[in-house]
Amino acid sequence: RRAVFHGTRAMSYRELDTRAVDLAWRLRDHGVTKGDFIPLIMDGSMALPVAMIATMKIGAPFIPLDQGWPSERVRAILDGLRPAVVLTSGTAESWGELETTTLQVDLDKLSVPASAVVGPPATVADLIYGFFTSGSTGTPKCTVNRHLGLLNRFLYMTGRFGGDHVVLQNSQHAFDSSIWQLLWPLTNGSQVVIPERDGILDLVRTIDVIARHGVTMTDFVPSIFNTLVELLTADSRLVKQLASLRHILIGGEAVNAPAVHAMSALLPGVKITNTYGPTEASIGSIFHEITPADGQAIPIGLPIDNTYAVIVDERNELARQDEVGEIQIGGDCLGVGYLGDPAKT
């Protein structure tokens, strides 16, 4: 069964797993052990999920970095992490000047390993990944999450949305929302479509990819979603190309109610879900399926299974009806904090 598509290339579940095991053995050969953080300085190619799964097979949490970031920022991050090895994609010379050992993920050079068992499997208590925040409120911080949080989110999503999906990875891989798009489909027999990117947002190309692969599910930040709705409203011919869509998730920003209701009118068969939650809480743990009854006041929703969300007042007690308060989130979704920063944790 096909697992991942990228451009004209496809990879089956067997090929994906075989390559991930081979790469995991190579990481072992470079001295990587359980708990070691592995930066992924990669583009958004098919090598990305292989690298993520390889690190999980040896219990080494991965940290996605964008190879398009300024080299100074990347070097500063690596200086702080001091990793045993860095996984890269693209040309091997791109990051050859790093003082850290680099290992290029070349899918054509990954073959059947001698043994499929690389080591003891990770447990739900082990770390799975770290993501650097944008740094909009100061120096970027690396938020670290456990397998438990992602497992809980994935099990909930499968229970809510089912399987047999074709999911478009529509979020940049340096943002945690890409994780469910890249990995959740692989837990229930679905398929992942990784688009070819050239750094320029092209919604017409995105619509073409959805039509070509029969994408059933994807994710948008509201600002991009709003632009998509404007495009579809201006050119109704594009609406037919989205006929395969069944679910759209929105998150990362406040929802624009008129845009959501306009999309529902254009594609009445598509369910639109508002998702909420910070990177510190395993992508997000609050969901709400938007309906016309929501009007112009769309809720962020209710907490998913095994998590909670409450609104508290200044005394840290539950806020009363109509009282302004602060959202606090907890449960299985909660990460372990910020890497190397106990004060902020």
PAZAPA-4460 file (N, C-alpha, C; in steps of 0.05 Angstrom, whole numbers, plus 32768, in hexadecimal, padded with zeros to 4 digits):
% residues 345
    n_x    n_y    n_z   ca_x   ca_y   ca_z    c_x    c_y    c_z   seq   type   mol
   8011   7FE8   8000   8000   8000   8000   8012   8019   8000     1      R     A
   800A   802D   7FF1   8019   8046   7FF0   8016   8055   800A     2      R     A
   802C   805F   8014   802C   806E   802D   8030   808C   8029     3      A     A
   8044   8093   8018   804C   80AF   8014   804F   80B5   7FF7     4      V     A
   8046   80CD   7FEF   804A   80D7   7FD4   8059   80F2   7FD5     5      F     A
   806B   80F6   7FC2   8079   8110   7FC0   8080   8114   7FA3     6      H     A
   8073   8127   7F97   8078   812C   7F7A   806E   8113   7F6A     7      G     A
   8080   8108   7F5A   8078   80F0   7F4B   8081   80D6   7F58     8      T     A
   808B   80D9   7F70   8096   80C1   7F7E   8083   80B8   7F94     9      R     A
   8082   809E   7F98   8071   8092   7FAD   8082   807E   7FBC    10      A     A
   807A   8079   7FD5   8088   8066   7FE6   8073   8055   7FF5    11      M     A
   8077   803B   7FF5   8064   8029   8002   806A   8029   8020    12      S     A
   8058   801D   8030   805D   801A   804C   8075   8009   8051    13      Y     A
   8079   7FF4   8042   8090   7FE2   8046   80AA   7FF1   8040    14      R     A
   80AA   8001   802A   80C2   8010   8023   80C8   8025   8038    15      E     A
   80B4   8032   8042   80B7   8046   8056   80C4   803A   806F    16      L     A
   80B9   8024   8078   80C3   8017   8091   80DF   800D   808D    17      D     A
   80E4   8000   8076   80FF   7FF5   8071   8114   800B   8071    18      T     A
   810E   8021   8064   8122   8037   8063   8125   8044   807F    19      R     A
   8110   8046   808E   8112   8051   80A9   8123   803F   80BB    20      A     A
   8120   8025   80B8   8130   8013   80C9   814E   8015   80C1    21      V     A
   8153   8016   80A7   816F   8019   809E   817B   8033   80A8    22      D     A
   816C   8049   80A7   8176   8062   80B1   817A   8061   80CF    23      L     A
   8168   8053   80DD   816B   8051   80FA   8185   8042   8101    24      A     A
   818C   802E   80F2   81A5   8020   80F6   81BD   8032   80F1    25      W     A
   81BB   8043   80DD   81D1   8056   80D7   81D4   806A   80ED    26      R     A
   81BE   8072   80F9   81C0   8084   8110   81CD   8076   8128    27      L     A
   81C6   805D   812C   81D3   804D   8140   81F2   804C   813C    28      R     A
   81F9   8048   8122   8216   8047   811C   8224   8061   8121    29      D     A
   8215   8077   8121   8221   8091   8127   8220   8098   8145    30      H     A
   8219   8084   8155   8219   8088   8171   8200   8093   817E    31      G     A
   81EA   8095   816F   81D1   809F   8179   81C4   808A   818B    32      V     A
   81BC   8093   81A3   81AF   8081   81B6   8194   808D   81BE    33      T     A
   8185   807E   81CD   816A   8086   81D5   816C   80A0   81E5    34      K     A
   815A   80B3   81DE   815A   80CC   81EC   816A   80E2   81DF    35      G     A
   817C   80DB   81CC   818C   80EF   81BE   817A   80FF   81AB    36      D     A
   817D   811A   81AB   816D   812A   8199   817B   812B   817D    37      F     A
   816B   8127   8168   8175   8126   814D   8168   813C   813D    38      I     A
   8177   8151   8136   816C   8166   8125   8169   815C   8108    39      P     A
   8153   8164   80FC   814D   815D   80E0   814F   8177   80D0    40      L     A
   8166   817C   80C3   8168   8194   80B2   8160   818B   8096    41      I     A
   8147   818D   8090   813D   8180   8078   812A   8192   8069    42      M     A
   8125   818B   804F   8110   8197   8040   80F7   8187   8045    43      D     A
   80E2   818E   8038   80C9   817F   803C   80C5   8168   8029    44      G     A
   80DA   8158   8026   80D9   8142   8013   80D0   8128   8020    45      S     A
   80D1   8112   8010   80C9   80F8   801A   80DC   80ED   802F    46      M     A
   80F4   80F8   8030   8108   80EF   8044   8100   80F7   8060    47      A     A
   80EE   810B   8063   80E7   8115   807D   80D8   8100   808E    48      L     A
   80C2   80F4   8085   80B6   80E0   8096   80C8   80C8   809C    49      P     A
   80D9   80C1   8089   80EC   80AB   808D   80FE   80B2   80A4    50      V     A
   8108   80CA   80A5   811A   80D3   80BA   810C   80D3   80D5    51      A     A
   80F3   80DD   80D5   80E4   80DE   80EE   80DF   80C2   80FA    52      M     A
   80D7   80AF   80E9   80D1   8094   80F2   80EB   8086   80FA    53      I     A
   8101   808C   80ED   811B   807F   80F4   8123   8087   8110    54      A     A
   8120   80A1   8117   8128   80AA   8132   8115   809D   8147    55      T     A
   80FC   809A   8140   80E9   808E   8153   80F0   8071   8159    56      M     A
   80FB   8064   8145   8102   8047   8148   8118   8043   815D    57      K     A
   8128   8058   8162   813D   8055   8176   8139   8067   818E    58      I     A
   8120   8073   8190   811A   8083   81A7   8129   809D   81A8    59      G     A
   8131   80A7   8191   8140   80C1   8191   812D   80D7   8187    60      A     A
   8126   80EA   8197   8113   80FE   818F   811F   8110   8178    61      P     A
   810E   8116   8164   8117   8126   814E   810E   8143   8151    62      F     A
   811E   8155   8145   8118   8172   8146   8119   817C   8129    63      I     A
   8102   8181   811C   8102   818B   8101   810C   81A8   80FF    64      P     A
   811E   81AC   80ED   8128   81C7   80E6   8125   81CB   80C8    65      L     A
   8120   81E3   80C0   811C   81E8   80A3   8137   81F0   8097    66      D     A
   813F   81E1   8082   8159   81E7   8076   8159   8202   8068    67      Q     A
   8141   820F   8066   8140   822A   805C   8144   8240   8070    68      G     A
   8147   8238   808A   814C   824B   809F   8168   8257   809B    69      W     A
   816D   826F   80A5   8188   827A   80A4   819C   8268   80B2    70      P     A
   81B4   8265   80A6   81C8   8253   80B1   81D0   825B   80CE    71      S     A
   81CF   8275   80D4   81D6   827E   80EF   81C3   8273   8103    72      E     A
   81A9   8273   80FC   8195   8268   810F   8199   824A   8113    73      R     A
   819D   823C   80FD   81A1   821F   80FF   81BA   8218   8110    74      V     A
   81CF   8227   810B   81E8   8222   811A   81E5   8228   8138    75      R     A
   81D5   823D   813E   81D0   8243   815A   81C1   822D   8168    76      A     A
   81AD   8222   815A   819D   820C   8165   81AF   81F3   8169    77      I     A
   81C0   81ED   8156   81D1   81D5   8158   81E6   81D9   816F    78      L     A
   81EF   81F2   8172   8202   81F7   8188   81F6   81F1   81A3    79      D     A
   81DB   81F7   81A5   81CD   81F1   81BD   81C7   81D4   81C2    80      G     A
   81C2   81C6   81AC   81BA   81AA   81AE   81D2   8197   81B0    81      L     A
   81E7   819D   81A3   81FF   818C   81A2   81F7   816F   819B    82      R     A
   81EA   816B   8184   81E0   8150   817D   81F7   813E   8174    83      P     A
   81F3   8124   8176   8207   8110   816D   8208   8110   814E    84      A     A
   81F2   8115   8142   81F0   8115   8125   81D8   8126   811C    85      V     A
   81DA   8131   8104   81C4   8141   80F8   81BB   8133   80DE    86      V     A
   81A2   812F   80DB   8198   8124   80C2   8191   813B   80AF    87      L     A
   8199   8138   8095   8195   814C   8081   8189   8140   8068    88      T     A
   817E   8152   8058   8175   814A   803D   8181   815D   8029    89      S     A
   817C   8158   8010   8188   8169   7FFB   81A5   8161   7FF7    90      G     A
   81B5   8173   7FEE   81D1   816D   7FE8   81E1   816B   8002    91      T     A
   81F3   8159   8002   8203   8153   801A   8214   816B   8022    92      A     A
   821B   817C   800E   822C   8193   8014   821E   81AA   8021    93      E     A
   8203   81AA   8021   81F4   81C0   802B   81FB   81C8   8047    94      S     A
   8200   81B4   8058   8206   81B9   8074   8221   81AD   807C    95      W     A
   8233   81AB   8068   824D   819F   806D   825E   81AE   8080    96      G     A
   8258   81C8   8084   8269   81D9   8095   8262   81D6   80B3    97      E     A
   824D   81C7   80B9   8246   81C4   80D5   825B   81B4   80E4    98      L     A
   825E   81BB   80FD   8271   81AD   810D   8266   8192   8117    99      E     A
   824C   818E   8113   823E   8175   811B   823F   8161   8104   100      T     A
   8240   8148   810A   823F   8133   80F6   8224   8134   80E8   101      T     A
   8224   8134   80CD   820C   8134   80BE   8208   811A   80AF   102      T     A
   81F0   8111   80AC   81E9   80F9   809E   81D3   8100   808A   103      L     A
   81D9   80FE   8070   81C5   8104   805C   81B2   80ED   8058   104      Q     A
   8198   80F3   8058   8184   80DE   8054   817F   80DC   8036   105      V     A
   818B   80C8   802A   8188   80C2   800E   8177   80A9   800B   106      D     A
   815E   80AC   8004   814C   8095   8003   8156   807F   7FF0   107      L     A
   8164   8086   7FDB   816D   8072   7FC8   8184   8061   7FD3   108      D     A
   8190   806A   7FE9   81A7   805C   7FF5   819F   804D   800E   109      K     A
   8185   804E   8015   817B   8040   802C   816E   8026   8022   110      L     A
   8178   800F   802D   816F   7FF5   8023   8165   7FE4   803A   111      S     A
   8162   7FCA   8034   8158   7FB8   8048   816D   7FB3   805D   112      V     A
   8168   7FB9   8077   817C   7FB5   808C   817F   7F98   8093   113      P     A
   8195   7F92   80A1   819A   7F76   80A9   8185   7F6D   80BE   114      A     A
   817C   7F80   80CF   8168   7F79   80E3   8154   7F90   80E5   115      S     A
   813B   7F88   80E9   8126   7F9C   80EB   8123   7FA7   8107   116      A     A
   8130   7F99   811A   812F   7FA2   8136   8148   7FB3   813C   117      V     A
   8143   7FCD   8141   8159   7FDF   8145   8160   7FE2   8163   118      V     A
   814C   7FDE   8173   8150   7FE1   8190   8136   7FE0   819E   119      G     A
   8136   7FE3   81B9   811C   7FE3   81C7   810A   7FFA   81BE   120      P     A
   80F1   7FF4   81BA   80DF   8009   81B1   80DB   801F   81C5   121      P     A
   80D4   8037   81BC   80CE   804D   81CD   80B4   8048   81DC   122      A     A
   80B2   8053   81F4   8099   8051   8204   808A   806B   8202   123      T     A
   8072   806B   820C   8061   8084   820B   806E   809A   821C   124      V     A
   807F   8093   822F   808B   80A7   8240   80A4   80B4   8233   125      A     A
   80AE   80A8   821E   80C6   80B2   8211   80C0   80CB   8200   126      D     A
   80D5   80DA   81FB   80D3   80F2   81EB   80D1   80EA   81CD   127      L     A
   80C1   80F9   81BE   80BE   80F3   81A2   80C8   8109   8190   128      I     A
   80C4   8123   8197   80CD   8138   8186   80CF   8152   8195   129      Y     A
   80DD   8165   8189   80DF   8181   8192   80DA   8193   817B   130      G     A
   80CC   81AA   8180   80C8   81BE   816C   80D0   81D9   8177   131      F     A
   80DF   81E8   8167   80E6   8203   816F   80CF   8216   8169   132      F     A
   80C9   8227   817D   80B5   823C   8179   80C0   8251   8166   133      T     A
   80AE   8262   815D   80B6   8277   814A   80C9   828C   8156   134      S     A
   80C8   828E   8170   80D9   82A2   817D   80CD   82BE   817C   135      G     A
   80B2   82C0   8176   80A5   82DA   8173   80A5   82E9   818D   136      S     A
   80A7   82DB   81A4   80A7   82E8   81BE   80C2   82E6   81CC   137      T     A
   80D7   82E2   81BC   80F2   82E0   81C7   8102   82CB   81B9   138      G     A
   8116   82BF   81C6   8126   82AA   81BA   8115   8291   81B5   139      T     A
   8117   8285   819D   8108   826C   8198   810E   8257   81AE   140      P     A
   80F9   8249   81B7   80FB   8234   81CB   80F4   821A   81BE   141      K     A
   8102   8204   81C6   80FC   81EA   81BC   80E8   81DB   81CE   142      C     A
   80D0   81D8   81C5   80BC   81CA   81D5   80BE   81AC   81D0   143      T     A
   80BE   819D   81E5   80C3   8180   81E3   80AA   8170   81EC   144      V     A
   80A2   815C   81DC   808A   814D   81E1   8090   812F   81E3   145      N     A
   807E   8120   81EF   8081   8103   81F3   8070   80F3   81DE   146      R     A
   8077   80DA   81DC   8067   80C8   81CB   804A   80C7   81D4   147      H     A
   8046   80C9   81EE   802B   80C7   81F9   8018   80DC   81ED   148      L     A
   8022   80F5   81EB   8012   810A   81E1   800A   8106   81C4   149      G     A
   801D   80FE   81B4   8017   80F9   8198   8005   80E1   8194   150      L     A
   800B   80CC   81A3   7FFA   80B4   81A2   7FDD   80BA   81A8   151      L     A
   7FD9   80CA   81BD   7FBE   80D1   81C6   7FB0   80E1   81B0   152      N     A
   7FBE   80F4   81A4   7FB3   8105   818F   7FAC   80F3   8177   153      R     A
   7FBE   80E1   816F   7FB9   80D0   8157   7FA2   80BD   815C   154      F     A
   7FA0   80B1   8173   7F8A   809F   8179   7F6F   80AD   8178   155      L     A
   7F6F   80C6   8183   7F57   80D6   8183   7F4F   80DC   8166   156      Y     A
   7F63   80E4   8156   7F5C   80EC   813A   7F51   80D4   812A   157      M     A
   7F5D   80BD   812E   7F53   80A5   8120   7F36   809F   8129   158      T     A
   7F31   80A1   8143   7F16   809D   814C   7F02   80B1   8142   159      G     A
   7F0B   80C9   813E   7EF9   80DF   8135   7EF6   80DF   8116   160      R     A
   7F0D   80DC   8108   7F0C   80E0   80EB   7F0E   80C5   80DB   161      F     A
   7F14   80AF   80E9   7F17   8096   80DB   7F32   8094   80CC   162      G     A
   7F34   8080   80BB   7F4C   807C   80AB   7F46   807E   808E   163      G     A
   7F57   8072   807D   7F54   8072   8060   7F53   808E   8055   164      D     A
   7F66   809F   805E   7F67   80BB   8055   7F7F   80BE   8043   165      H     A
   7F7E   80D3   8033   7F95   80DE   8024   7F99   80FA   8030   166      V     A
   7FAF   80FD   803F   7FB4   8115   804E   7FCA   8126   8041   167      V     A
   7FC4   813F   803C   7FD8   8151   8030   7FE7   815F   8047   168      L     A
   8002   815C   8047   8013   816A   805A   8014   8187   8051   169      Q     A
   8003   8197   805D   8001   81B3   8054   800F   81C7   8066   170      N     A
   801B   81BD   807C   8029   81CE   808E   8047   81CA   808A   171      S     A
   8057   81DF   808D   8074   81DC   808B   807D   81CA   80A1   172      Q     A
   8092   81BA   809B   809A   81A5   80AE   80A8   81B1   80C7   173      H     A
   80AE   81CA   80C7   80BA   81D7   80DF   80A5   81DF   80F3   174      A     A
   808B   81DA   80EC   8075   81DF   80FF   8068   81C5   8107   175      F     A
   8060   81C3   8120   8057   81AA   812B   803D   819F   811E   176      D     A
   802D   81B1   8112   8015   81A7   8105   801B   8194   80EE   177      S     A
   8033   8195   80E3   803B   8182   80CE   803D   8166   80D8   178      S     A
   8040   8162   80F2   8045   8147   80FD   802C   8135   80F8   179      I     A
   8014   8140   80FE   7FFD   812F   80FA   7FF9   8129   80DC   180      W     A
   7FFF   813D   80CB   7FFC   8138   80AE   800F   8124   80A3   181      Q     A
   8027   8123   80AE   803C   8110   80A5   803A   80F5   80B1   182      L     A
   8033   80F3   80CB   8035   80DA   80D9   801A   80CD   80E0   183      L     A
   8005   80DD   80E7   7FEC   80D1   80EE   7FE1   80BE   80D8   184      W     A
   7FE1   80C6   80BF   7FD7   80B4   80AA   7FE5   8099   80A9   185      P     A
   7FFE   8098   80B1   800E   8080   80B0   8007   806D   80C7   186      L     A
   7FF6   8076   80DA   7FEE   8064   80F0   7FD4   8056   80EA   187      T     A
   7FC6   805D   80D4   7FAC   8051   80CF   7FA9   8048   80B1   188      N     A
   7FBF   8045   80A3   7FBD   803B   8088   7FB6   8050   8073   189      G     A
   7FB7   8069   807B   7FB1   807F   8068   7FCA   8086   8058   190      S     A
   7FC8   809B   8048   7FDE   80A4   8037   7FE5   80C1   803C   191      Q     A
   7FFE   80C8   8039   8008   80E3   803C   8011   80EE   8022   192      V     A
   8009   8106   801C   8013   8115   8004   8024   812C   800D   193      V     A
   803E   812B   8006   8050   8141   800C   8053   8152   7FF3   194      I     A
   804B   816B   7FF3   804C   817B   7FDB   8068   8184   7FD4   195      P     A
   806D   818A   7FBB   8086   8196   7FB3   8084   81B4   7FB8   196      E     A
   8097   81BF   7FC6   8096   81DB   7FCD   80AE   81EA   7FC2   197      R     A
   80AA   8203   7FBA   80C0   8213   7FB1   80C2   822D   7FC2   198      D     A
   80B6   822D   7FD9   80B7   8243   7FEB   80A2   8258   7FE7   199      G     A
   8092   8255   7FD2   807C   8268   7FCC   8061   825B   7FD0   200      I     A
   8050   8268   7FDF   8035   825D   7FE3   8025   825F   7FC9   201      L     A
   801B   8249   7FC0   800C   8248   7FA7   7FF3   8237   7FAC   202      D     A
   7FDD   8244   7FB2   7FC5   8236   7FB8   7FB9   8227   7FA0   203      L     A
   7FBD   8232   7F88   7FB4   8224   7F70   7FC2   8209   7F6D   204      V     A
   7FDC   8209   7F73   7FEB   81F0   7F72   7FE1   81DD   7F88   205      R     A
   7FDB   81E8   7FA0   7FD1   81D7   7FB6   7FB7   81CA   7FAD   206      T     A
   7FA5   81DA   7FA1   7F8C   81CE   7F97   7F91   81B9   7F83   207      I     A
   7FA4   81BC   7F71   7FAB   81A8   7F5D   7FB5   818F   7F6A   208      D     A
   7FC5   8191   7F7F   7FD0   8179   7F8D   7FB9   816B   7F9A   209      V     A
   7FA6   8179   7FA7   7F8F   816C   7FB3   7F7E   815D   7F9F   210      I     A
   7F7A   8169   7F87   7F6B   815B   7F72   7F7A   8143   7F67   211      A     A
   7F94   8146   7F63   7FA3   8131   7F56   7FA6   8118   7F68   212      R     A
   7FA8   811C   7F82   7FAB   8105   7F94   7F92   80FD   7FA2   213      H     A
   7F7C   810B   7F9E   7F63   8105   7FAC   7F65   8109   7FC9   214      G     A
   7F72   811F   7FD2   7F76   8125   7FEE   7F5B   8127   7FFC   215      V     A
   7F59   811B   8013   7F40   811B   8023   7F42   812D   803C   216      T     A
   7F5B   8134   8044   7F5E   8142   805D   7F77   8152   805D   217      M     A
   7F76   816A   8068   7F8E   817B   806B   7F89   8190   8080   218      T     A
   7F9C   81A3   8082   7F9D   81B6   8098   7FA4   81D1   808C   219      D     A
   7F98   81E7   8096   7F9F   8202   808E   7FA0   8214   80A7   220      F     A
   7FB2   8227   80A6   7FB0   823D   80BA   7F9B   8250   80AF   221      V     A
   7F8C   825D   80C0   7F75   826D   80B7   7F7C   8282   80A2   222      P     A
   7F94   828F   80A4   7F9B   82A4   8090   7F9D   8298   8074   223      S     A
   7FA8   8280   8072   7FAA   8273   8057   7F8E   8268   804F   224      I     A
   7F7F   825D   8062   7F64   8254   805D   7F53   826A   8052   225      F     A
   7F55   8282   805D   7F45   8299   8054   7F4C   82A0   8037   226      N     A
   7F65   829F   8030   7F6D   82A4   8015   7F63   828F   8002   227      T     A
   7F63   8276   800B   7F58   8260   7FFB   7F3B   8265   7FF5   228      L     A
   7F2C   826D   8009   7F0F   8272   8005   7F0B   8288   7FF1   229      V     A
   7F1B   829D   7FF3   7F19   82B3   7FE0   7F1E   82AA   7FC4   230      E     A
   7F32   8298   7FC1   7F39   828E   7FA6   7F22   827D   7F9B   231      L     A
   7F17   826B   7FAC   7F01   825A   7FA3   7EE8   826B   7F9C   232      L     A
   7EE3   8280   7FAB   7ECC   8291   7FA6   7ECF   82A0   7F8C   233      T     A
   7EE8   82A8   7F85   7EED   82B6   7F6D   7EED   82A4   7F54   234      A     A
   7EF4   828B   7F58   7EF5   8278   7F41   7EE7   825E   7F49   235      D     A
   7ECE   825C   7F44   7EBE   8244   7F4C   7EC8   822B   7F3F   236      S     A
   7ED7   822D   7F29   7EE1   8214   7F1B   7EF4   8205   7F2D   237      R     A
   7F01   8213   7F3F   7F15   8206   7F51   7F07   81F5   7F66   238      L     A
   7EEE   81FB   7F6C   7EE0   81ED   7F81   7EDD   81D0   7F7B   239      V     A
   7ED8   81C9   7F62   7ED5   81AD   7F5A   7EEE   819D   7F5F   240      K     A
   7F05   81AA   7F5E   7F1F   819B   7F62   7F22   8193   7F7F   241      Q     A
   7F12   819D   7F91   7F14   8196   7FAD   7EFE   8182   7FB6   242      L     A
   7EF3   8175   7FA2   7EDC   8163   7FA7   7EE4   814B   7FB9   243      A     A
   7EFD   8144   7FBA   7F06   812D   7FCA   7F08   8133   7FE8   244      S     A
   7F09   814D   7FEF   7F0D   8154   800B   7EF6   814C   801C   245      L     A
   7EFC   8142   8034   7EE7   813B   8048   7EEB   814A   8062   246      R     A
   7F04   8151   8068   7F0A   815E   8081   7F1F   8174   807D   247      H     A
   7F1B   818B   8089   7F2F   81A0   808A   7F33   81A8   80A8   248      I     A
   7F4B   81A7   80B1   7F52   81B0   80CC   7F5D   81CC   80CA   249      L     A
   7F56   81DD   80DD   7F60   81F8   80DE   7F6C   81FD   80FA   250      I     A
   7F83   820A   80FB   7F8F   820F   8115   7FA6   8223   8112   251      G     A
   7FB0   822C   8129   7FC7   823D   812A   7FC0   825B   812C   252      G     A
   7FA8   8262   8125   7F9F   827E   8126   7F81   827E   812B   253      E     A
   7F77   8296   8131   7F5A   8299   8135   7F4B   8294   811B   254      A     A
   7F35   8285   811D   7F25   827E   8105   7F15   8297   80FC   255      V     A
   7F13   8299   80E1   7F03   82AE   80D5   7EE8   82A1   80CE   256      N     A
   7ED3   82A7   80DE   7EB9   829A   80DB   7EAD   829D   80BF   257      A     A
   7EAC   82B5   80B3   7EA1   82B8   8098   7EAF   82A6   8084   258      P     A
   7EC9   82A4   8086   7ED8   8293   8072   7ED0   8276   8076   259      A     A
   7ECE   826C   808E   7EC7   8250   8093   7EAB   824A   8088   260      V     A
   7E98   825C   808E   7E7C   8257   8085   7E7B   8259   8066   261      H     A
   7E8B   826A   805A   7E8C   826C   803D   7E96   8252   8031   262      A     A
   7EAB   8246   803E   7EB6   822D   8034   7EA1   8217   8036   263      M     A
   7E93   8217   804C   7E7E   8202   8050   7E68   8204   803B   264      S     A
   7E63   821D   8032   7E4F   8220   801C   7E5A   8217   8002   265      A     A
   7E74   821B   7FFD   7E81   8212   7FE4   7E84   81F4   7FE3   266      L     A
   7E8C   81E8   7FFA   7E91   81CB   7FFC   7E81   81C0   8014   267      L     A
   7E67   81BC   8010   7E56   81B4   8027   7E5D   8198   8032   268      P     A
   7E6B   8188   8022   7E73   816D   802C   7E8C   816C   803D   269      G     A
   7E99   8183   8040   7EB2   8184   804F   7EAC   818D   806C   270      V     A
   7EB7   817E   807F   7EB5   8186   809B   7ECD   8195   80A3   271      K     A
   7EC9   81AC   80B0   7EDF   81BE   80B7   7EE1   81BE   80D6   272      I     A
   7EF9   81B8   80DF   7EFE   81B5   80FC   7F12   81CA   8106   273      T     A
   7F09   81D9   811A   7F1B   81ED   8127   7F2C   81DD   813B   274      N     A
   7F46   81E0   813A   7F58   81D3   814D   7F68   81E7   815C   275      T     A
   7F6D   81E2   8176   7F7B   81F5   8187   7F8E   81E6   8199   276      Y     A
   7FA4   81F3   819E   7FB8   81E8   81B1   7FD4   81F0   81A9   277      G     A
   7FE5   81F6   81BC   8000   81FE   81B7   8012   81E6   81B1   278      P     A
   802A   81EC   81A6   803E   81D8   81A1   8044   81C8   81BA   279      T     A
   8042   81D5   81D1   8048   81C8   81EA   8034   81B2   81F1   280      E     A
   801E   81B0   81E3   8009   819D   81E9   8004   818A   81D2   281      A     A
   801A   817F   81C6   8018   816B   81B1   8006   8173   819A   282      S     A
   800E   8188   818D   8001   8194   8175   7FE8   81A3   817C   283      I     A
   7FD6   8197   818B   7FBD   81A4   8193   7FAA   8190   819E   284      G     A
   7F9B   8198   81B2   7F8A   8184   81C0   7F6D   818E   81C4   285      S     A
   7F65   81A2   81B4   7F49   81AC   81B6   7F3E   81AD   819A   286      I     A
   7F27   81A1   8196   7F1A   819F   817B   7EFE   81A9   817C   287      F     A
   7EF5   81B4   8165   7ED9   81BC   8162   7ED2   81BB   8144   288      H     A
   7EBE   81AA   813E   7EB4   81A9   8122   7EA1   81C1   811E   289      E     A
   7EA7   81D2   810B   7E98   81EB   8107   7E7E   81E5   80F8   290      I     A
   7E69   81F1   8101   7E4F   81EE   80F3   7E43   8209   80EF   291      T     A
   7E2E   820C   80DE   7E21   8226   80DA   7E16   8231   80F4   292      P     A
   7E0F   821F   8107   7E04   8229   8121   7E17   8239   8131   293      A     A
   7E31   8237   812B   7E45   8246   813A   7E44   8264   8134   294      D     A
   7E39   826B   811D   7E37   8287   8116   7E52   8294   8114   295      G     A
   7E54   82AC   811F   7E6E   82BB   811E   7E7F   82B7   8137   296      Q     A
   7E76   82A6   814A   7E86   82A1   8162   7E8D   8284   8162   297      A     A
   7EA3   827D   8156   7EAB   8261   8153   7EBD   8259   816B   298      I     A
   7EB4   8245   817A   7EC4   823C   8192   7EDE   822E   8189   299      P     A
   7EF2   822D   819C   7F0A   821D   8196   7F04   8200   819A   300      I     A
   7EEF   81FA   81AA   7EE7   81DE   81AD   7EEB   81D3   81C9   301      G     A
   7EEB   81B8   81CA   7EED   81AA   81E3   7F06   8198   81E2   302      L     A
   7F11   8192   81F9   7F2A   8181   81FA   7F25   8165   81F0   303      P     A
   7F39   815A   81E3   7F37   813F   81D9   7F3A   812A   81F0   304      I     A
   7F38   8111   81E9   7F3A   80FC   81FE   7F54   80FF   820E   305      D     A
   7F51   80F9   8228   7F68   80F7   823A   7F77   8112   823E   306      N     A
   7F69   8128   8238   7F75   8143   823C   7F60   8154   8249   307      T     A
   7F68   816B   8253   7F55   817E   825D   7F5C   819B   8256   308      Y     A
   7F49   81AC   8257   7F4D   81C9   8253   7F3A   81D8   8265   309      A     A
   7F44   81EA   8274   7F33   81F9   8287   7F3A   8217   8284   310      V     A
   7F28   8227   828C   7F2C   8244   828D   7F2D   824D   82AB   311      I     A
   7F43   8259   82B3   7F46   8260   82CF   7F49   827E   82D2   312      V     A
   7F42   8288   82EA   7F44   82A5   82EF   7F5F   82AC   82FB   313      D     A
   7F62   82C4   8306   7F7B   82CD   8311   7F84   82BD   8329   314      E     A
   7F71   82B0   8337   7F77   82A0   834E   7F7C   8283   8347   315      R     A
   7F7D   827D   832D   7F82   8262   8323   7F6A   8250   832A   316      N     A
   7F53   825B   832C   7F3A   824C   8331   7F29   824D   8318   317      E     A
   7F17   823A   8315   7F07   8239   82FD   7EF8   8253   82F9   318      L     A
   7EFA   825F   82E1   7EEC   8278   82DB   7ECE   8273   82DA   319      A     A
   7EBF   8287   82E1   7EA2   8285   82E0   7E98   828C   82C3   320      R     A
   7E7F   8286   82BE   7E73   828C   82A4   7E76   82AA   829E   321      Q     A
   7E7F   82AF   8285   7E83   82CA   827B   7E9B   82D9   8288   322      D     A
   7EAB   82CB   8298   7EC2   82D7   82A4   7EDB   82D2   8293   323      E     A
   7EEB   82E7   828F   7F04   82E4   827F   7F18   82D5   828F   324      V     A
   7F26   82C2   8283   7F3A   82B2   8292   7F50   82A9   827F   325      G     A
   7F60   8296   8289   7F76   828B   827A   7F72   826D   8275   326      E     A
   7F78   8264   825D   7F75   8248   8256   7F8C   8238   8261   327      I     A
   7F87   8222   826F   7F9C   8210   8278   7F95   81F4   826D   328      Q     A
   7FAA   81E7   8262   7FA7   81CE   8254   7FB8   81B9   8263   329      I     A
   7FAE   81A1   8264   7FBD   818B   8271   7FB4   8170   8267   330      G     A
   7FBF   815B   8272   7FB8   8140   826A   7FCE   8133   825A   331      G     A
   7FC7   811E   824B   7FDB   810F   823C   7FE9   811F   8227   332      D     A
   7FDD   8135   821F   7FE8   8145   8209   8001   8155   8212   333      C     A
   8004   815A   822C   8018   816D   8235   8034   8163   8230   334      L     A
   8045   8175   8225   8061   816F   8220   8071   8171   823A   335      G     A
   808B   816D   8238   809C   816D   8250   80A8   8189   8255   336      V     A
   80A6   819B   8241   80B0   81B6   8246   80C3   81BF   8230   337      G     A
   80D4   81D2   8237   80E7   81DE   8224   8103   81D3   8229   338      Y     A
   810F   81CA   8213   8129   81BD   8214   813E   81D0   8220   339      L     A
   814B   81C8   8235   8160   81D8   8241   8157   81F1   824E   340      G     A
   813D   81F4   8254   8133   820D   8260   8120   8207   8276   341      D     A
   812A   81FD   828D   8118   81F6   82A3   8107   820D   82AE   342      P     A
   8112   8225   82AD   8103   823C   82B7   80E9   8241   82A8   343      A     A
   80EB   8241   828D   80D3   8245   827D   80C1   822C   827E   344      K     A
   80CD   8214   8281   80BD   81FC   8284   80AB   81FE   829C   345      T     A
***
